[in-house]
Amino acid sequence: MASFPESVNENEIGKAKFIGELLVPAAPFDQKSGREAWTVAFAPDGSYFAWSQGHRIVRLVPWSKCLKNFSMCHNGESTNGGGTRRLSGQNGSDCQVGLTAGEPGEHTIDCGDIVWGLAFGSSVPEKQSRCVNVEWHRFKFGQDQLLLATGLNNGRIKIWDVYTGKLLLNLMDHTDIVRDLTFAPDGSLMLVSASRDKTLRVWDLKDDGNMVKVLRGHQNWVYCSSFSPNSSILCSVGAGKAVFLWNMDKYSLIRRLDGHHNDVVSCEFSADGALLATASYDTRVIMWDPYKGTVLLELGHLFPPPSPIFAGGANDRWVRSVSFCHDGRHIASIADDRLVRFWKIEDKAPQTIAPLTHGLCCAFSTDGTVLAAGSRNGSVHFWECPLSIANLQHLCRMALRRVMSTQQVEALFIPTPLRDYLAYKVI
């Protein structure tokens, strides 16, 4: 396990390039709770961006249009119109984007209650429903179908058609807030919901949203869940230092990972499935080997690192969210110290940082070039990820680890340094 650096001078760390923001129009009740952007999400194909802008509203925007408007703002230009989005460019000027109500491809959805979780799901026709005994289904999801799942304050999950903005399904079984949602990335339209009722529930949308399984084991709130890229493993994290790994073929608990000292609130796998990042209120992001349950790296947000007693209580370095870039080499984290940090997986100190007041969540764009972060005032901020060209070694490692577990790598008859590199023991 890598140790913390002796000191980190964040004044000497480079600043991430800010490219724009989506702001929510002010309203008389905006000072009350309920305005928070608890979740942001990119469609798997990179076509759409969605965020919960508070007060029951979810906004769906074509991502290419967002990027184009950010570029216009950088050039100092402004378009006037009846749109509801404001974008602020690097030059400090505000840009009002001309989007009229009802413009094709863009939707404002009133979910009827506060939105805590968002997830995009797309269908692959050859991935059939696991409910093999039913021949007739109300919904036939085609390959060009794109869905948005929203988890609500009242425990309900609403499924929407992204292209039309129409409500398709209303899933009801949770007894408390649905804090997070995640689709299996294999196109099967299996949806997992994480709730404050201490359970995870598995839903089969190809079987008209029928619930397949309830995963029990958490003793407190469940904050977040994430599928491995091959959809075989699910990680769920929650209050009480909980990090669980589940076998999603058998719907059984694989193991619990011990290492955090406070509530764990965010998790995500790397693109090859060989790494798992978890973020906690204990001021740390831990990088795990999900196959062996061992700690590979700790990324600290407070130096010197706090003692377990201090890390288990209130502090100003709670880590709120972590996201893995699709290049497998970068991650981003958001903490209560008003900073967004971009890290290389092989470094112990951030590569670049950016200011963000009251950040709550973050997600990388599908191509990994942009990070979106939501905040308590309902707005979303965007930065360029400090990408670099990956060497051939890393690309080969990712290709291999997509199909091999750590145990299979360790069984290879190859030199020890190469085996350690493939197992991310040297990252």
N, C-alpha and C positions, 0 to 999 in steps of 0.2 A: 504494500500500500504506500502510495506517495505521501510524503508529509507536506504540511503547509510551508510556504515560503517564509523566511524569517521576517520579512516586512514587505509590504506592498504600498508604494507611493502612487496613489491614483491620480495625482497631479501630473505624473510623468507618463501616464497611459494615453494612447491616442484616442481621439474622439470619433465615434461612429458617425457616418454621413447621414444626416437627417434628410428625408426626401419629401415628407408631407404628412398631413393629418386629416382625419375626418372629424368634424366638430358637429355637435348636436345643438340645434337652436334652443335658446334659453326659454324657459317657461316659468310661470309664477311658483310652481311646486318643485322646482329643480333642487332646492336646498334640502328637500326631504329625502329619506332613504328610498332606494328604488331606481335611482338614475344610473347606477353603476354598470359599466361594461364588463360583465363577469366572464365573457367568453368571446373569442374571435376564431374564425375558421376559414380555411381555403378549400375549395373544391378539389377532389383528387386530380382532375385534369387541368387545374389551374384556371378554369373559366370564370369562377365566381369567388367573391369574398363576402363573408357575412359577419355581422357583429351584433351583439345585444346592446342597443344604445340606451337601455333603461326604460322604465315605465311601460313594460309589456311589449316594447317595439323591437323587432328584428329588421335590420336593413340588409338586403341582398343587392350587390352591385357587381356588374361585369368587371373582372380584375383588369383587363386590358384598358378599359375606359379610365379606371383609377390611375394607372401608370401614365397614360397619356395626359391626363389633367395635372398630375404632379409635374410632369415635364414642362407643361405650359406655364405652370406657376414659377418654375425655376427660370424660365426665360423672361419673367417679368410681365407676362401677358395675363389678361383676365377676361373671362367670358361672363356676361351678365345673362341672367335668366331666372326661371322660377324654381330652381333646384333647391333641395333641402340640405345639400352638403356644402361645407366650406372646406377648402384646402389651403393650408398655409405653406408657402414655399420657403426655400432657404433664405431668400432675401428679406424675409420678415413680413412681406405683404400678404394679405389675405386674398384668396381667389374664390369667387363665387361661381360654382359650376352650373352651367345652363342645362338643367335636366327637368323636363316638364313631367307633371304627374301622369302616371300611366305609360311612361316611355317603355318600349319593349325591352325585356331582359332585366329590368330593374324593378324591385318590389319592396314595399314597406309592409311588413306583416304585423298585425296586432294579435299577439298570442293569448290575450285575455288574462295574463298574470305575469309576474316578474319572471324573466328568463334567466336561468342559471347555466344551462348547458346547451351547446350547439354541436352538431356533427353533420357532415355531408356523407352521403352514401350513393354509390353507383352500382348498377347491376351488371353481372356477366351471365348471359343466358344459360351457359352450360352448367353453372352452379345452381342446382335445383334445390328446392325446399327440403329440409330434413324431415318434414312431415310427409312420409312416402305413402301414407294411407289415404290421403285426400287428393282426389283427381281434379276437383273444381276449386278455383280460387276467385275471389272477388276482383283482385288486382293482378294483372299480368305486366310485370315490369320488364321493359325491353332494354336493349343494350344502350340506347340513347337516353335512358331515364336518369335523372339526377334528383336526389331527394335531400331534404333538410329536416333533421330531427331537432326538436326544441324541448328541453327539460324545464319544467315550470315549478313555481313556488308551491303549488297545490298538489304536487306529486304526479301530475299528468305529463305524458309525453305526446306531443303533436308532430305528425309527419306531414311535410308540405312538398308539393311539386315545385321545384326551383324555377322551372321555365314559365309556369303559369301563376305561381303564388297561391294555388288552391290547397285547401286542407284535404288530405287523403285519409289519415288515420288518427284516432284519438286513443292512446294506450293508457289504461287505468289499472294500477295495482299497487304502486308505491303509496305509503302512508305518510310520507314527509317529502321535503324538497328533493327534486332530482338535480343533484349537483353537477353531474357530468355525463356525457354520452360519447360513445365511440363505436364506429362501424368496423366490422372485420374487413381488412383490406383486400380480401380475395374475391370480392364481388358477389358474395353469397347473401348480402343484405341481412346478415346477423348483426343485431344491435345490442350493445350492453349499456345498461344504465346504472349509475352509482348514486346512492341516495343517503340522505341523513337518517333514513330508517334502518341503517346499519346493514343493508343488503345490496347485492348486485343482482340485476335481473337480465336474463338473456331473452331477446325477442327475435322471432323469425318473420321478417317483413314479407318474404315470399310466401308465407303461410298466413297472409292477411294480418300480420302483426301479432299472432298468437305467442304467448309467453312459453318458452321452452324449459327454463330452469331458473331457480332462485339459488344464488351462491351465498352461503352463510359462513361466517367465520369472524368478521369484524365485530368488535365489541363496542365500537363507537362510530361516529359519522364516517362515511366513505366520501372522500373528496374527489377522487380522480381515478380513471382506469385507462389502460392503453394496451392495444394488441401488438404482438410481435408481427413483423412483416409477413410471415407465412401463416398468420392467424391461428397458430397452434397454442400459443401461450398468451395469457392475459395477466397484466400486472394491475393490482388495485392498491391504492394507498389511502390512509385515513388518519383520524385522530388516535392518540395513544401509541404513537411511533410505528404504526402498522404499515408494513409493505408485504403484500401477499402475491404469490405467483400461482396461477391456475392452469391446469391442463384443459384446454377448450375442446378437446375431442371427447374426454370423459367427464368434463365439468367437475373436476376434483381438484383439491388443493395440492399443489406440489410442495411448497415450502413457504415459510415466513422468513423474511430477511431482517436480521437484527443489526442495527448500527446507528440509527437516528436517535436523538434524545428529546424530540418534541414531535408535534403533529406533522405528518407528511402530507403535502397538499397537491403535489404535481408529479407526473411521471411520464416518460416517453422512451421508446426503444430507438436505437440507431437504425439506419436504413438496411443494414445487413443482419440485424437481430442479435448481434454479438455483444452489444452493450445496452445497459439500462440506466437511465439517469433519473434520480428522484430528488425532489426539492422539499426542504423542511423548514419549519420555524426555528430549528436549532442553528440557523445561519449557514447551513451547508447544502451543497449539492453533492450527492454521492453517485459515483459511477460504479455499477455492479457488473459482474459476469452473471447473467441470468441462468446459465446452465449449471453453475457450481455454487451460486449464492455467495460469492466472495466479493469483497470490496477491492476495486482496482485503483480508484482515485477519489480524492476528496477535494472539492473546490470550495474554499472558504470565502465568506463575505465579511468577516470580522477578524482583525489581527491584533494581538495574538488570539488564537481560537478560544472561545469561551469554555469554561469548565462544563461538564454535563449538567450541573445544578443550574448554572446561569442559562445554558442553552435550553433548558427545559421550561424556562419562564418567559416573561415579557422582555423583549429587547427591540432595538431599532434596526435590526438586520434580518428580520424574518424574510425568508425567501418565499415568494408568492407563486412563482411559476418557472418552469424550465421547458425548453424546446430543443429538439435535436434537428440540426440542419441535414438536408438530404444528401449532402456530400460525405456524411459520416465523419467529418473532421472538426466541425464547429458546433457549439451549443450556445444558447442564450439563456440568461436568467434575469429575473426581476425581483428586487428586494425592497424592503421598506425604507432603505436609506436614500431613496429617490434616484436610483441609478439602474440602468440597463447595462448588463455586462455581456460581452461576446468573448467566448473562450475557444482556444484550440484544445482538442482533447489531450494533447501531449504536454500542455503547459499548466503550471500551477497558479499563474497570475492571469488576469484578463488581458485579452489582446487589444480590445477597444472598449470604451464605455460611452454612455449617453445619459443625459438627465431625463428623468421621468417622474413627475409628481404623482403619488398615489397610484402607482401601477398595480394591476391585478392579474393580468394574463398575457400570454404571448404565443405566437405561432409563426413558423417560417412559411413563406410562399412555397408552392409545389416545386419550383425550380431551385429553391434555396437561396435566392438572391436578395430577398427582402424579409425583414422581420416586422410583424404587426404586433402592437401592444395596446391593450385596453386599459382604461383608467376609471377612477371612481366618478368622474364627471360625465361618463358616457362617451367620451371621445376615443379615437384610435390614432396612434402615432406610428410612423413607418421609418425604418432605417435600412440602409444597404448593409448587407452582411459582408464583413471583410474577407471575401473569398480569395483563395489562391489556387493555382493549378496543382492538383494532386499528383504525386509521383506515381510511377507505375507500380511500385511496391504496394502502396495503399490500395490502388484500384484492384490489384490481384487479390489482396487480403479480403476486401469487401466481397468480391465475386466468390471466393472460396467460402467465406463465413455465411453467406446466404444459404448454403446447402450443407454445412458441417457444423456440428456442435463442438463445444470446447473439448469434450471427452474424445471425440473423433480426431480433432486436431492433435491432441496430446498423444494419441496412439500412432501418429505418423512416424515413419523411420526417416527423419530428417534432422539436420543439425539443431542443437538445442536453441541457439539464438534465433533461428528462423521459426522454430516452433513457438518460442515465447512471443515473437512478433505477431504471429498469426493468432495467438491466444490473447492478444492485447495486454500481455504482462509487461510489455515495453511499449507504451503508447506516448 
